[in-house]
Amino acid sequence: MTKHNWTKEEISEIYHRPLLDLIYEAATIHRNNNDYSEVQISSLISIKTGGCSEDCAYCPQAARYNTGVDVHALMKLDEVTEAAQKAKQGGASRLCMGAAWREVRDNRDFDRVLEMVKAVNAMDMEVCCTLGMLTYEQAQKLKDAGLYAYNHNVDTSEENYKSIITTRTYDDRLKTLHNVRKAKLTVCSGGIIGLGETVEDRVGMLHTLANLPQHPESVPINALVAVKGTPLEDQERVSVWDMVRMIATTRIIMPKTVVRLSAGRLEMSLPEQALCFMAGANSIFAGDKLLTTPNPSFNDDMAMFEILGLKARKAFKNERKEADVV
């Protein structure tokens, strides 16, 4: 039964269980609620790169940091459809388009994004966007254009948020998620570990997501990729065991949610990724880049799927009835 009133103490108890017991329970729940051999393959492209006014401490696209990321204007429609076709041929069923904006503005660039959404949706791919904060009216325009999902990560716990980002509030994040849900789009929201947070912060992040009126359809679990020039450039790589614990805990408290093994996967070996899939991960980003950071190639991932007996999930599978307005 899906639960929306988890306490932090309950989530913490799950997170701290003996590792093999935790993996076993998560794997059992995963198999009881999902086709464990299916993995959703998403491709992420940066349709507008760099120059962002936000101060997210992990992000190489913030204008205030010297990270070597060049500013690029919004991509052209044919460039996006070409990237989408390449991703689809590589096995991706979803294309996520990211723009380095603080918020969506009602201007020509947003009109162009709406055209991109229409074009990719016509290719029978799930379309996801991550464009920063947006209003309900903007979310509705994206929905009308054919958008399937909107990504807006909470990143960390509410208590730790101000140490990572000061240019917007945690409530701003939640308000955008509310607008997305009100427009009857599916929600993609997760976070990053390895920011220097405590285990309590990790639990707090999951507590926020699991107690939303409706669980996010997708929860990405990212390991920080420390980028030179950002305030977090000296953070050590998070251990695979921490990733496994986060994925397993997410699977247990949100049984039907798609749990995405996201950033940081390039540094993980095949056996380490296999543990994550066993613990309940059933989605990945594939392609050479995640916005501006390296990522395993489609060919490498297809070879891994062959070894592990996994298969790519088709687009729009298990599409459920639209949620009530919340």
N, C-alpha and C positions, 0 to 999 in steps of 0.2 A: 504494500500500500504506500502511495506517495505521501510523504510527510512534509509539512511546511512550518512546523513549530519546533525545530531543533534548538536545543540549548547549546551554548558553547562548550559546556561540560561534556555533553553527549558526543559532540564532534571530536573534542580533544581525546576522549577515551578511545574512540575508534582510531584516531591517528596514531596513538601511542601503543596500540596492540602489538604483540610480537609479530615481526615482519611477515613470516611465513603464514601465520594465522590470518593476518590482514589480507594478504594476497589471495589466499584460498577463499575467504569470505567474499571478497570483491569479485573474484572470478566466478563464484557460484551465482551471485546476484546478477552479474553481467550475462551469464548464460541463460538465466531464468527470464530475463527481460529483453534480450537482444539476440540477434544472430551474431555470435561472437566471432565468426570468421569473416564478417563484413567490415570493411574499413572505408569510411568516407574520405575521398581524396579531394582536397581543395587546393586551389592555386591562388596565390596572393600577388597582385601587381600594384605598384605605386603609380597612380594616375597623375599625381601632382607631388613632387618630391621637394623636401627641404623648405627652409624659410619660415617654419612654424613659430608663432609668437609665444607658445607655451614653454614652461620650464621643466617638463618631465625629466627627472634626473637620469633616466636610462636611455633617452632618445637621441640618436644622432641627427635627427631632422630639426632639432630646436635651433632657431637662428642665433641664439645667444652663445652656443657652444661651437668651438672650432674642431669639427670632426672630419673635415675633408669631404663632406657630402655637398655636392653642387645643387643649387636650386634649379629645378626644371619646371616649366609651365605645364599646365594641364595637357595631357596627351590628346592626340587627335582620335576621332572615332575609329578610323580604319586601323590605327595602331592597337587600339583596345580589342577590336574584333579579331585581329590577327593573333594577338596574345591569347585570347580566349580559345580560338581554334586550335592553337598549339597545345594549350593545356588540356583541352578535351581529347585530342589525339593521344596525349600522354596518359590518359585515364582519369582526369579530374572530372567530377560531376558538379563542382561548385567553383565559381570565380568570385574572389573577394577583391574589390577595388578600394584602395586606400588613398586618401588625400591628406597631406600635411596641413590641415586647417584646424583652427581653434573651434570654429563652429561653421555650420552651413549658413550661407547668405543667399538671399533671393536675388541672384544676378545671372548674367549670361553663363558663367561657369557652372552654376547649378543646373541651368537648362541643358547644358552640354552633358552633364553627368546623367540627367534623366534620359537623354538620347542613348547614352552608353548602356544604361540599364535595359532599355527597350531592346536594343540590338542583341545583347548577350542573352537576354531572356528568350528571344526568338530562336536561339541556337539550342534550346532545350537544356540549358544549364541553370542550376540554382544561382541566383545573383545575390551577392552580399556586398554591402558597402560599409566602410568605416571612415567617416568624414568629420568626426568631432561631434559637438553638441548640436542638437536640432530640435525644432519645435514640432508640435503635433501636426501642424499644417504641412510642414516640410516632409515629415514622415509619411503623411497621407499621399503626397505627390510621388514619393518614391514607391509606395505601395501601388498606386495607380499605374506607374510606369512598368511594373512587373518585378519590383524588388522582392526577394524571398526572405532575406535576413539582414539584420543590422547588427554590426559589431560595435560594442562600446564597453571596454573592460573596466572593472572597478579597480584593477591593479593590485590592491593590497587591502588591509583592514582600514576601517574608518579612523581608528586611532593612529595608524602609521601614515596615513595618506599625506598629511601636511609635510612630512619629512621628505616626500618624494616629489610632490607637486604643490605649488602655491598659487598658481594662476587660475585655478578653478577649484571648486569644493567637491567633497564627496556627494553632497546633496545634488550638485549639478549633474553628476554622473547618474544618480538614481532618477532624476527628473527626466533625463533623456531616455533611459530605459522605460520609464512610464509612458512617454510619448510614443516610443516604438511599439510597445504592447497595445496602446490605445488604438494605434493605426492597424492593428491586427497583423503586424509583421512578426516573424519569428525572431527571437532574441539570442544573440551570441554575446556572452559576457563571461570573462574569467579574470585571470591575473598573472602575475609574475612572481616567481620565487628566486631568491638570491640577491635581493635588493638590500640586504642587511637587516631584514625583518626578523622578528622572533617567531617561534612556533605558534605562539598565541595570535600573532598577526595573520598567519596562514589560516588558522582556525577561524579567526574573525572574518576573513574574506569569504571563506566557504559558508559561514553562518549567514552572511548577507545574501548570498546567491540562493542558498537552499531555503531561505525563509521569504523569498519573494512570493507574491500571490500565485504565480505560476513559475515553475522552474525554467531557467533558460533552456532553449532547445539545444544549444551548444555551449560548452564551457571549455575554452582553451586554457591549458596549463602550460605556461611559458617558463623556461629557465633563462635567467638573465644572460644575454650576450653582452659582455662588458666591452664598450666601444671607447677607444682612446679619444679624449677630449670632452667626455661627459663626466659629471660629478661621480659616477659610479664606475669609472674606468679601472679602478684597482680592486674591485670586488672579485673574490675567488669564485671559480665555477662551482655551481651547486652540485651535490653528489647525486648519483643516479638513485640512491636509496631514498633521498628526499623527494625526488620526482615520483618514484613508485608509491611512496606513502601518500602524496597528494592526489595522484590519480586514483588509487584504491579508495581513499576516503571520499573523494568526489563521487565515485561510482556507487558506493554504499548509500550515501545520503541523497543522491539524485539518480535513481536506478535506470531511468529511461532516457536521460540526457546523453547527447553525443559528447564524449569527453575527448578533446583534441590534444594530442601530443604535439606541441607547437615549437616555439623558438628554443634553440639549444640542442635540437636533435642531431645537428651535424657532428657534434662532439661525442655523440653516443654510439657505442658499438652495436652490432646487430643483436647480440644476446641481451644487452641492456634495453634496447627497444622492445625485444620480445617479452621481457618482464613487464614492461609498461602495457603492452597489449593484453597480456594475461591478467593484469590487475584492473583492466576495464577500459583502457583507451581504445577508441574505435573511430578515430579520425586523425588525419595528418595534413600538414601543408606540404605539397610537393612542388618541385621546380627549383631552379638554381638560386633564387633569392626570396627572402621574406622582406619585402619593401626594399631595405638597403643592406641587409645582412645575409651572408651565405647560407645555403640550405642544400640538402641532398638532391640529386637530380632525379627526374622521373625514371630513368633507366635503373638507377641504383635501387629505388624504391620497388620497382616491379620485380627485380631480382630478389629483394627481401621478401616480398609477398609470396613468391614462388617457394622459397625455402620454408617459410612459416605456415604455408597453406592458407593464406589470406586472399580475399578477393575484394575488388573495388565495389563499393556500394553505388547503386544507380541513383540518378537525380530524382528528387521528389518522392523517394520511397518513404512510406509510413507518414505521408502528409496527413496531418490530423485536422479536424474541423477547427475553424477559426475560433480563437479564444474570445470570451466575453470581454467587453471593455472593463478595465480596472482603473 
